[in-house]
Amino acid sequence: MSFASSCGLLWVTACCPLLHSLPRRSHCRTTTWESDTDLRHAPDQHEGGINEQLLAINKVLHSELLRHRLRADSFEKCCRWRLSFSCDKEKLSSAFDRLLELSIAHACGIVATRVVVLSSGSTTGEVDFTITEDPAAASPSDVIEELRDQLGDALSPFRTGAFAKFASCVLQLSGVLPSQHCLWAPDPAAPLAEALDPVAEGLSRLNELAESVAHPDEEQEDEDVAKRPEYWGLRVRDLSEFNSSIHDELVSYCQDHHVHFEHGHCIHLCKHGANCPWGDHEGVLHDKTRDASRMPGTPLLPNMHAVVSRYVKPQTRAKGTSWAAMKLLGLRITHFVTHTWEELFSDFVGSLEAALSPDNVVWVCSLALNQNANITEMLDVELLKSPFAVALRRASRQLVLLDRDLKVPTRSWCAYELAIATKFAMPTFLWPHPGSDVEKLRRKVKSLDLRDAVASKKEDEESPMGWRYK
């Protein structure tokens, strides 16, 4: 069941024929929701009733925010929204208005956005609000702090009467509590009513690890952006062009190669006459066979592993740098991307294209870090001062791309990235693969246990930190 149906929605309408098809850039939009829930017969009309009513409103709100994939690039000028609900004509106070503003701002995870509740009709049961770009608007971290301060003040309206319980529920739903994260789902049918709390509950277990990590002392930033990890990113459009330029050749290359693991070594198998760009195969053992159908091992897949070995490492070796540094754009990253290297590269890029705008700047570890260097030595420092951790902490938000098989929550490196994001209360958005089973995701995250996380290399799982590879 979806969030919408769980809230007793009778119908959903919008000013455009296809409600679920929100354009990437929208100048103005009005959406109306109605609920057939009759809350006048709640056991406690003055407190329990209003709590249920407001909680239902918030669930509808968050469901629609998720449904329409609202992002910063959707708010070029103005989005005006109207939320309609059946109620007992009780006046919604200014305290609720402010809570609603903060909840929307955090749910959208937008840095430069101002949310203004225009009215919360005392007789109409409607809430009008706008979301606009505003450089002076509060950042997500400021929103979180204000909400926490409101809850910590015994005299705050958030702590009195009907709002106390509701405020707590809103914070859990919007991901503001320290142990919670946002759930960002592209499929309108994906968010399940019973899925949000277990997902948040599962992610909250990452706090156990995050709490063991101390806050490092902030070091003075280097004036040379080439030395600052938060500038080692690429635009989504750059990755789209890269994928288009290599796709056919990468697929053909993978069809001619297999990999086979023997005694802990990866043996690279080449079809007789296959095109191989390296004479030494980068030190990887190899063999040749005339008949591809008889080749042992596993077919090479056109995933990030293949992209790194086929393109990234050969083209960056001479300069001794990373792919992103070689193409340094001087742009600060907007999103830190957490993903598994086992996902098909075309699926990976496709998810970025669906989730973000072309000009968003993303950190992708395989392209941000020097793949010809000893990654273990590069990361063998205080972990929160390592390049990936610095980039993660200085990004606006974390984007977790879930692969088709939902391996991300079980990969040790990905789990550690989630733990750091949890530690610093960073807005974290989950983006399921179009072919994902959300119910399967709910079960997997609910049963998440960091002790079961795995790495690509067994010796890295057994190392003291065990966070080396995806």
C-alpha positions in Angstrom: 0.0 0.0 0.0 1.3 3.5 -0.8 1.6 6.4 1.7 -1.2 8.1 -0.1 -3.6 5.2 0.3 -2.6 4.7 4.0 -3.7 8.3 4.6 -7.1 7.6 3.3 -6.8 9.6 0.1 -9.8 9.6 -2.0 -8.3 11.1 -5.0 -5.4 13.2 -6.3 -5.7 15.8 -9.0 -3.3 18.3 -10.5 -3.4 21.2 -13.0 -1.6 19.0 -15.6 -3.1 15.8 -17.1 -0.2 13.6 -15.9 0.3 14.2 -12.2 3.2 11.9 -11.9 5.2 13.4 -14.8 6.7 16.5 -13.2 8.9 18.4 -15.6 12.5 18.9 -14.7 11.9 22.7 -14.6 8.6 24.1 -13.4 7.7 27.7 -13.1 4.4 27.3 -11.3 2.3 24.4 -10.3 -0.7 23.8 -8.0 -1.5 20.4 -6.6 -4.5 19.5 -4.6 -5.0 16.5 -2.3 -8.1 15.4 -0.5 -8.6 13.0 2.3 -11.7 11.1 3.2 -10.5 10.5 6.7 -13.1 11.8 9.2 -11.1 12.8 12.3 -14.0 14.3 14.2 -14.7 11.0 15.9 -11.1 10.5 17.2 -11.0 9.5 20.9 -9.5 12.8 21.9 -10.9 15.5 19.7 -8.7 18.2 21.1 -5.4 16.4 21.1 -5.5 12.9 19.6 -7.7 14.1 16.7 -5.6 17.0 15.7 -2.5 14.8 16.0 -3.9 12.2 13.6 -5.1 15.0 11.3 -1.8 16.7 11.1 0.2 13.5 10.9 -2.1 12.5 7.9 -1.4 15.8 6.3 2.3 15.4 6.7 2.3 11.9 5.3 0.4 13.1 2.2 2.9 16.0 1.9 5.9 13.7 2.1 4.4 11.1 -0.2 3.8 13.8 -2.9 7.2 15.3 -2.5 8.7 11.9 -3.0 6.3 11.1 -5.8 7.2 14.2 -7.8 11.0 14.0 -7.1 11.1 17.7 -6.1 14.6 19.0 -6.4 16.5 22.3 -6.5 16.3 22.4 -10.3 12.5 22.2 -10.1 12.3 25.5 -8.3 13.6 27.9 -11.0 11.1 30.6 -10.1 8.1 29.5 -8.1 6.2 26.4 -7.2 2.9 27.0 -5.5 1.3 24.1 -3.8 -2.1 23.7 -2.1 -2.8 20.8 0.3 -6.5 20.2 0.9 -7.8 17.9 3.6 -11.1 17.2 5.5 -10.9 18.3 9.1 -13.0 19.7 11.9 -12.4 23.3 10.8 -9.9 23.7 13.6 -7.4 26.6 13.2 -3.9 25.5 12.4 -1.6 27.7 14.4 1.5 29.6 13.3 3.6 27.0 15.1 2.3 24.4 12.7 3.0 26.8 9.8 6.6 27.0 10.8 6.9 23.3 11.4 5.4 22.7 8.0 7.9 25.1 6.4 10.9 23.4 8.0 9.6 20.0 7.2 9.2 20.8 3.5 12.6 22.4 3.4 14.3 19.4 4.9 12.3 16.9 2.9 13.4 18.6 -0.3 17.0 18.8 0.9 17.7 22.0 -0.8 20.4 24.5 0.2 19.1 27.8 -1.3 15.4 27.5 -0.9 12.8 29.4 1.1 9.5 27.8 2.0 6.7 30.1 2.8 3.3 28.9 4.1 0.9 31.5 2.6 -2.1 30.3 4.6 -3.3 27.4 6.6 -7.0 28.1 6.4 -8.8 28.0 9.6 -12.1 27.2 7.9 -11.1 25.8 4.5 -8.8 23.1 5.6 -6.2 24.1 3.1 -2.5 24.9 3.2 -0.9 27.0 0.5 2.9 27.2 0.3 5.5 28.2 -2.2 9.1 27.0 -2.7 11.5 29.5 -4.2 15.2 29.8 -4.8 16.7 32.2 -2.3 20.5 32.6 -1.6 19.7 33.8 1.9 17.6 30.8 2.8 18.6 28.4 5.5 20.7 25.4 4.6 19.4 21.9 5.4 21.8 21.8 8.4 20.3 25.1 9.7 16.8 23.7 9.3 17.8 20.7 11.3 19.3 22.8 14.1 16.2 25.1 14.3 13.9 22.1 14.5 16.1 20.6 17.3 16.1 23.9 19.1 12.4 24.1 18.9 11.9 20.7 20.4 14.5 21.4 23.1 12.7 24.5 24.3 10.2 23.6 27.0 8.2 26.8 26.2 8.1 26.2 22.4 4.7 25.6 20.9 6.2 22.5 19.5 6.4 21.1 23.0 2.8 22.0 24.1 -0.5 20.4 23.6 -1.2 18.7 20.3 2.0 19.6 18.7 4.4 17.7 20.9 3.6 14.2 19.5 3.0 15.5 16.0 6.4 17.4 15.9 8.2 14.2 16.9 6.4 12.2 14.1 7.1 14.9 11.6 10.8 14.9 12.5 10.9 11.1 12.1 9.2 11.2 8.8 11.3 14.1 7.4 14.6 12.6 8.5 15.6 15.3 11.0 16.1 13.1 14.1 19.8 12.1 14.4 19.1 8.5 13.7 16.9 9.1 10.6 17.4 9.7 6.9 15.2 10.8 4.1 13.8 8.3 1.7 13.7 9.5 -1.9 11.9 7.2 -4.3 11.4 7.8 -8.1 8.6 5.3 -8.6 5.2 6.8 -7.6 4.1 3.3 -6.4 7.4 2.7 -4.6 6.9 4.3 -1.1 5.1 1.8 1.1 3.2 2.9 4.2 4.9 0.3 6.3 8.3 0.8 4.6 9.4 4.2 5.8 9.8 3.5 9.5 11.7 0.2 9.0 13.9 1.9 6.4 14.7 4.7 8.9 15.1 2.1 11.6 17.6 0.1 9.6 19.6 3.2 8.7 19.6 4.3 12.3 21.7 1.3 13.1 24.5 2.9 11.2 24.6 5.4 14.1 26.3 2.7 16.2 29.3 3.0 14.0 29.0 6.7 13.4 29.0 7.5 17.1 32.4 5.8 17.4 33.9 8.3 15.0 35.1 11.5 16.6 34.7 14.9 15.0 38.1 15.9 13.6 39.4 19.3 14.1 38.7 21.4 11.0 41.8 22.2 9.1 42.4 25.4 7.1 41.3 24.9 3.5 43.9 24.9 0.8 43.5 27.8 -1.6 44.4 25.5 -4.5 41.0 23.8 -5.3 42.9 21.0 -7.1 44.0 19.8 -3.6 40.6 20.0 -2.1 38.5 16.8 -2.4 35.2 18.6 -2.6 36.3 19.9 -6.0 37.2 16.5 -7.4 33.8 16.1 -9.1 32.3 15.8 -12.5 29.0 17.2 -13.9 26.2 14.7 -14.7 26.4 15.9 -18.3 30.1 15.0 -18.4 29.3 11.5 -17.3 26.5 11.2 -19.8 28.9 12.2 -22.6 31.5 9.8 -21.4 29.0 6.9 -21.2 27.8 7.7 -24.8 31.3 7.8 -26.1 32.4 4.4 -24.7 29.2 2.4 -24.5 29.5 0.3 -27.7 33.2 -0.3 -27.4 32.9 -1.2 -23.7 30.1 -3.8 -24.4 32.2 -5.3 -27.2 35.3 -5.4 -25.1 33.4 -7.2 -22.3 32.0 -9.8 -24.7 35.6 -10.8 -25.6 36.8 -11.2 -22.0 36.1 -13.3 -19.0 37.5 -13.2 -15.5 38.4 -16.2 -13.3 39.5 -16.3 -9.7 42.1 -18.8 -8.9 44.1 -19.1 -5.6 43.1 -15.5 -4.8 44.3 -14.1 -8.1 42.1 -12.6 -10.8 42.9 -14.3 -14.1 42.1 -12.1 -17.1 40.9 -14.3 -20.1 41.0 -13.0 -23.6 39.3 -14.4 -26.7 41.8 -15.1 -29.4 42.4 -12.0 -31.4 40.5 -9.8 -29.0 41.4 -6.1 -28.8 43.3 -5.6 -25.5 44.8 -2.1 -24.9 47.6 -3.3 -22.6 50.4 -5.7 -23.3 50.9 -6.5 -19.7 47.2 -6.4 -18.8 48.2 -4.1 -15.9 49.9 -7.0 -14.2 46.8 -9.2 -14.2 47.3 -12.8 -15.2 45.8 -13.6 -18.6 45.3 -16.4 -21.1 44.0 -16.6 -24.6 41.5 -19.0 -26.1 40.2 -19.3 -29.6 36.6 -20.1 -28.7 34.8 -17.6 -26.5 32.0 -20.1 -25.8 34.6 -22.4 -24.1 36.2 -19.7 -22.0 36.1 -20.6 -18.3 35.3 -18.1 -15.6 32.7 -15.3 -15.5 31.9 -13.0 -18.5 33.3 -9.5 -17.9 30.4 -7.1 -17.3 30.4 -3.5 -18.5 30.3 -2.1 -15.0 32.5 0.4 -13.1 35.2 -2.3 -12.6 35.5 -2.6 -16.4 35.4 1.1 -16.9 38.2 1.7 -14.4 40.4 -1.0 -15.8 39.7 -0.3 -19.5 39.6 3.5 -19.6 40.4 5.3 -16.3 43.6 3.6 -15.3 45.3 3.6 -18.8 44.4 7.2 -19.5 45.5 8.6 -16.1 48.6 6.5 -15.5 51.0 8.9 -17.3 49.8 11.9 -15.3 49.6 10.1 -12.0 46.3 11.6 -11.1 42.6 10.8 -11.0 40.1 11.0 -13.9 38.3 14.0 -12.3 41.6 15.8 -11.5 42.7 15.3 -15.1 39.6 17.1 -16.2 39.5 19.5 -13.3 36.4 21.7 -13.6 37.0 23.8 -10.5 33.3 23.2 -9.5 32.4 22.3 -5.9 30.4 19.0 -5.7 26.7 19.2 -4.9 26.2 15.4 -4.4 28.3 12.6 -3.0 27.3 9.5 -4.8 27.3 6.2 -2.9 26.9 3.1 -5.1 28.3 -0.3 -5.9 30.9 -0.9 -8.7 29.0 -4.0 -9.7 26.1 -2.0 -11.2 26.2 -1.7 -15.0 27.9 1.6 -15.9 25.0 2.6 -18.2 22.5 1.9 -15.4 24.7 4.0 -13.0 24.8 7.0 -15.4 21.1 6.6 -16.2 20.2 6.8 -12.5 22.2 10.0 -12.1 20.4 11.5 -15.1 17.1 10.6 -13.6 17.8 11.8 -10.1 19.8 15.0 -10.9 20.1 17.9 -13.3 22.8 17.9 -16.0 24.8 20.6 -14.2 24.8 19.0 -10.8 28.4 18.1 -9.8 28.9 14.7 -8.3 31.7 12.9 -6.4 32.2 9.4 -7.8 35.1 7.7 -5.9 36.3 5.7 -8.9 36.8 8.9 -10.8 37.8 11.2 -8.0 40.6 9.0 -6.5 43.8 8.1 -8.4 43.1 4.4 -9.4 46.8 3.8 -10.2 47.9 4.7 -6.7 47.7 2.5 -3.7 44.2 3.3 -2.5 44.9 1.5 0.8 47.8 3.8 1.6 45.8 6.9 0.4 43.1 6.1 2.9 45.4 4.9 5.7 44.9 8.1 7.7 42.4 9.3 10.2 39.3 8.2 8.3 37.4 11.5 8.6 40.4 13.3 7.1 40.7 11.0 4.1 39.7 12.5 0.7 36.4 10.6 0.4 35.3 11.6 4.0 36.2 15.2 3.5 34.2 15.3 0.2 31.3 13.6 1.8 31.1 16.0 4.7 31.4 19.1 2.4 28.8 17.9 -0.1 25.3 19.4 0.1 23.7 16.0 0.2 24.4 12.3 -0.3 22.7 10.3 -3.2 22.6 6.6 -2.7 22.0 4.8 -5.9 20.5 1.4 -5.3 21.4 -1.3 -7.8 19.0 -3.8 -9.2 20.1 -6.5 -6.7 20.1 -4.0 -3.7 23.7 -4.8 -2.8 24.6 -1.3 -1.6 23.3 -1.7 2.0 25.6 -4.8 2.3 28.8 -3.3 1.0 31.2 -2.3 3.7 32.4 0.8 2.0 28.9 2.0 1.2 27.8 1.3 4.8 30.7 3.4 6.1 29.7 6.3 3.8 26.1 6.1 5.2 27.5 6.1 8.7 29.4 9.3 8.1 26.4 10.9 6.5 24.4 9.9 9.6 27.0 11.3 11.9 26.8 14.7 10.4 23.0 14.7 9.8 23.5 15.0 6.0 20.3 14.9 3.8 20.5 11.4 2.3 18.4 10.4 -0.7 17.8 6.8 -1.7 17.3 6.3 -5.5 16.1 2.8 -6.3 16.9 1.2 -9.6 13.7 1.2 -11.8 13.7 -2.6 -11.6 14.0 -2.7 -7.9 11.6 -4.4 -5.6 10.8 -1.9 -2.9 9.4 -4.6 -0.6 12.7 -6.4 -0.9 14.5 -3.1 -0.1 12.4 -2.7 3.0 13.3 -6.2 4.2 17.0 -5.8 3.5 17.4 -2.5 5.2 15.3 -3.6 8.2 17.7 -6.6 8.7 20.8 -4.5 8.0 23.7 -5.5 10.2 27.1 -3.9 9.6 28.8 -7.0 10.9 27.6 -8.8 7.8 29.0 -6.1 5.4 31.3 -7.5 2.7 34.2 -6.2 0.6 35.5 -7.2 -2.8 38.7 -8.5 -1.3 38.5 -10.9 1.6 41.7 -9.6 3.2 40.1 -6.1 3.3 37.2 -7.5 5.3 39.6 -8.9 7.8 41.8 -5.8 8.0 41.4 -3.5 11.1 39.2 -1.0 9.3 37.8 -3.2 6.6 36.5 -0.3 4.6 38.8 -0.4 1.5 36.8 -1.5 -1.5 33.3 -1.6 -2.9 
